[in-house]
Amino acid sequence: MKIIFLDFDGVILTNRTRMAYGSGWSSAKPDRVICKLLDRICSTGPRIVVSSAWRDMEQACKEKLNQGDLLEFLHADWRTEPKGFCRPKEIANWLSVHPEVTDYVIIDDEDHGWTESQRTKFIPCHPMEGMQSTEMESLAKWGGLRS
């Protein structure tokens, strides 16, 4: 099984969606372009695990995913440790109890001090503008949509 560890702010919630829909991240709607790419990839089997701080607000988190048409692609164990403070460790812990995972990517707008093995799986996003075309291409290749 392939997993996408997904951050929200600066990834699916971007500065342009924040400005278009309201003044704060909570009023922003997910970026339709990145959500469509994630939808296409997840339709082939990968599942989403929320690594964002939004994971601590289950209802709001799932509402954002639903707005982006991504809710159906959540893994059954849909989030890393709630109230966690070290994203690399949270992801490592999640992976340690899921031996069925064969590959993963981490989509985030911050370098949280990823481990050496996680760094090769990290797809960085611009903190205000979200995923740019180069990173979208990398994700599409990982997801099997591009060769």
Secondary structure, DSSP 8 states (H G I E B T S, - for coil): -EEEEE--BTTTB-HHHHHHH-SSGGG----HHHHHHHHHHHTTS-EEEE-SGGGGSHHHHHHHHHHTT-GGGEEEEEES-TT-S-HHHHHHHHHHT-TT--EEEEEESS-----HHHHTTEEE-BTTTB--HHHHHHHHHHTTS--
